[in-house]
Amino acid sequence: MTIILIIIHVIVCVALIMIVLLQTGKGADIGAAFGGGSSNTLFGSSGASTFLSKATAGAAIVFMLTSLTLAYLSSHRPTASVVMDTPPAAVETKAPEASSAAGAAPAATATEPKPETPAKSQ
């Protein structure tokens, strides 16, 4: 279902771009550039509504509906399709052991923090 909606959405996107690029602007007439009276009419100089403006409205409605549907479907996915189902295992690290020389102190492990001496600022 989602793949079909994505295909429809892409087709409508391309159609909407093409329809908008095919339309002429409201001030495209040469008379409108010099203050012609027909450019100030109620519906513009082209008349009430052309096929391209109706196609633009229809494509925009389908685009918005597919956008909302895809957003709803992507937010309500089942949780079983997660990339990682289980969290990664904890890794225990240890510091390297000191040599067995006489008088050597044992090495500290990662779980035993070294005591820090507070620095005096004077």
Rosetta constraint file for C-alpha pairs under 8 A:
AtomPair CA 1 CA 5 HARMONIC 6.35 0.50
AtomPair CA 2 CA 6 HARMONIC 6.16 0.50
AtomPair CA 2 CA 70 HARMONIC 7.16 0.50
AtomPair CA 2 CA 73 HARMONIC 7.66 0.50
AtomPair CA 3 CA 7 HARMONIC 6.21 0.50
AtomPair CA 4 CA 8 HARMONIC 6.24 0.50
AtomPair CA 5 CA 9 HARMONIC 5.96 0.50
AtomPair CA 5 CA 66 HARMONIC 6.55 0.50
AtomPair CA 5 CA 70 HARMONIC 7.19 0.50
AtomPair CA 6 CA 10 HARMONIC 6.17 0.50
AtomPair CA 6 CA 66 HARMONIC 7.91 0.50
AtomPair CA 6 CA 70 HARMONIC 7.65 0.50
AtomPair CA 7 CA 11 HARMONIC 6.25 0.50
AtomPair CA 8 CA 12 HARMONIC 6.09 0.50
AtomPair CA 8 CA 66 HARMONIC 7.74 0.50
AtomPair CA 9 CA 13 HARMONIC 6.10 0.50
AtomPair CA 9 CA 63 HARMONIC 6.25 0.50
AtomPair CA 9 CA 66 HARMONIC 5.95 0.50
AtomPair CA 9 CA 67 HARMONIC 7.36 0.50
AtomPair CA 10 CA 14 HARMONIC 6.32 0.50
AtomPair CA 11 CA 15 HARMONIC 6.15 0.50
AtomPair CA 12 CA 16 HARMONIC 5.90 0.50
AtomPair CA 12 CA 59 HARMONIC 6.17 0.50
AtomPair CA 12 CA 62 HARMONIC 7.20 0.50
AtomPair CA 12 CA 63 HARMONIC 6.15 0.50
AtomPair CA 13 CA 17 HARMONIC 6.27 0.50
AtomPair CA 13 CA 63 HARMONIC 6.85 0.50
AtomPair CA 14 CA 18 HARMONIC 6.25 0.50
AtomPair CA 15 CA 19 HARMONIC 6.04 0.50
AtomPair CA 15 CA 59 HARMONIC 7.31 0.50
AtomPair CA 16 CA 20 HARMONIC 6.13 0.50
AtomPair CA 16 CA 56 HARMONIC 6.33 0.50
AtomPair CA 16 CA 59 HARMONIC 5.85 0.50
AtomPair CA 16 CA 60 HARMONIC 6.99 0.50
AtomPair CA 17 CA 21 HARMONIC 6.18 0.50
AtomPair CA 18 CA 22 HARMONIC 6.17 0.50
AtomPair CA 19 CA 23 HARMONIC 6.60 0.50
AtomPair CA 19 CA 52 HARMONIC 6.49 0.50
AtomPair CA 19 CA 55 HARMONIC 7.32 0.50
AtomPair CA 19 CA 56 HARMONIC 6.28 0.50
AtomPair CA 20 CA 56 HARMONIC 6.86 0.50
AtomPair CA 23 CA 52 HARMONIC 6.82 0.50
AtomPair CA 23 CA 53 HARMONIC 7.96 0.50
AtomPair CA 24 CA 28 HARMONIC 6.38 0.50
AtomPair CA 26 CA 39 HARMONIC 7.52 0.50
AtomPair CA 26 CA 44 HARMONIC 6.61 0.50
AtomPair CA 26 CA 45 HARMONIC 7.40 0.50
AtomPair CA 27 CA 32 HARMONIC 5.60 0.50
AtomPair CA 27 CA 33 HARMONIC 6.93 0.50
AtomPair CA 27 CA 39 HARMONIC 7.05 0.50
AtomPair CA 28 CA 32 HARMONIC 7.09 0.50
AtomPair CA 28 CA 33 HARMONIC 7.90 0.50
AtomPair CA 29 CA 33 HARMONIC 6.95 0.50
AtomPair CA 30 CA 34 HARMONIC 7.02 0.50
AtomPair CA 31 CA 35 HARMONIC 6.36 0.50
AtomPair CA 31 CA 36 HARMONIC 4.65 0.50
AtomPair CA 31 CA 37 HARMONIC 7.96 0.50
AtomPair CA 31 CA 38 HARMONIC 7.87 0.50
AtomPair CA 31 CA 39 HARMONIC 7.72 0.50
AtomPair CA 32 CA 36 HARMONIC 4.83 0.50
AtomPair CA 32 CA 37 HARMONIC 7.55 0.50
AtomPair CA 32 CA 38 HARMONIC 7.40 0.50
AtomPair CA 32 CA 39 HARMONIC 5.49 0.50
AtomPair CA 35 CA 39 HARMONIC 7.72 0.50
AtomPair CA 36 CA 40 HARMONIC 7.97 0.50
AtomPair CA 37 CA 41 HARMONIC 7.47 0.50
AtomPair CA 38 CA 44 HARMONIC 7.04 0.50
AtomPair CA 38 CA 45 HARMONIC 5.39 0.50
AtomPair CA 39 CA 44 HARMONIC 5.43 0.50
AtomPair CA 39 CA 45 HARMONIC 5.17 0.50
AtomPair CA 40 CA 44 HARMONIC 6.23 0.50
AtomPair CA 40 CA 45 HARMONIC 7.63 0.50
AtomPair CA 41 CA 45 HARMONIC 6.67 0.50
AtomPair CA 43 CA 47 HARMONIC 5.77 0.50
AtomPair CA 43 CA 48 HARMONIC 5.41 0.50
AtomPair CA 43 CA 49 HARMONIC 7.90 0.50
AtomPair CA 44 CA 48 HARMONIC 7.75 0.50
AtomPair CA 46 CA 50 HARMONIC 7.95 0.50
AtomPair CA 49 CA 53 HARMONIC 6.33 0.50
AtomPair CA 49 CA 54 HARMONIC 7.08 0.50
AtomPair CA 50 CA 54 HARMONIC 6.50 0.50
AtomPair CA 51 CA 55 HARMONIC 6.07 0.50
AtomPair CA 52 CA 56 HARMONIC 6.03 0.50
AtomPair CA 53 CA 57 HARMONIC 6.30 0.50
AtomPair CA 54 CA 58 HARMONIC 6.21 0.50
AtomPair CA 55 CA 59 HARMONIC 5.99 0.50
AtomPair CA 56 CA 60 HARMONIC 6.00 0.50
AtomPair CA 57 CA 61 HARMONIC 6.23 0.50
AtomPair CA 58 CA 62 HARMONIC 6.32 0.50
AtomPair CA 59 CA 63 HARMONIC 5.97 0.50
AtomPair CA 60 CA 64 HARMONIC 6.16 0.50
AtomPair CA 61 CA 65 HARMONIC 6.21 0.50
AtomPair CA 62 CA 66 HARMONIC 6.12 0.50
AtomPair CA 63 CA 67 HARMONIC 6.06 0.50
AtomPair CA 64 CA 68 HARMONIC 6.15 0.50
AtomPair CA 65 CA 69 HARMONIC 6.09 0.50
AtomPair CA 66 CA 70 HARMONIC 5.96 0.50
AtomPair CA 67 CA 71 HARMONIC 6.14 0.50
AtomPair CA 68 CA 72 HARMONIC 6.14 0.50
AtomPair CA 69 CA 73 HARMONIC 6.11 0.50
AtomPair CA 70 CA 74 HARMONIC 6.04 0.50
AtomPair CA 71 CA 75 HARMONIC 6.27 0.50
AtomPair CA 72 CA 76 HARMONIC 6.32 0.50
AtomPair CA 73 CA 77 HARMONIC 6.43 0.50
AtomPair CA 77 CA 81 HARMONIC 7.80 0.50
AtomPair CA 80 CA 85 HARMONIC 7.69 0.50
AtomPair CA 93 CA 109 HARMONIC 7.90 0.50
AtomPair CA 93 CA 110 HARMONIC 6.29 0.50
AtomPair CA 94 CA 109 HARMONIC 5.11 0.50
AtomPair CA 94 CA 110 HARMONIC 5.40 0.50
AtomPair CA 95 CA 107 HARMONIC 6.84 0.50
AtomPair CA 95 CA 108 HARMONIC 6.47 0.50
AtomPair CA 95 CA 109 HARMONIC 5.26 0.50
AtomPair CA 95 CA 110 HARMONIC 6.40 0.50
AtomPair CA 96 CA 107 HARMONIC 7.03 0.50
AtomPair CA 97 CA 106 HARMONIC 7.18 0.50
AtomPair CA 97 CA 107 HARMONIC 5.42 0.50
AtomPair CA 98 CA 104 HARMONIC 7.20 0.50
AtomPair CA 98 CA 105 HARMONIC 7.52 0.50
AtomPair CA 98 CA 106 HARMONIC 6.34 0.50
AtomPair CA 98 CA 107 HARMONIC 5.73 0.50
AtomPair CA 99 CA 104 HARMONIC 7.34 0.50
AtomPair CA 100 CA 104 HARMONIC 6.83 0.50
AtomPair CA 108 CA 112 HARMONIC 6.16 0.50
AtomPair CA 108 CA 113 HARMONIC 7.67 0.50
AtomPair CA 108 CA 114 HARMONIC 7.67 0.50
AtomPair CA 109 CA 113 HARMONIC 7.76 0.50
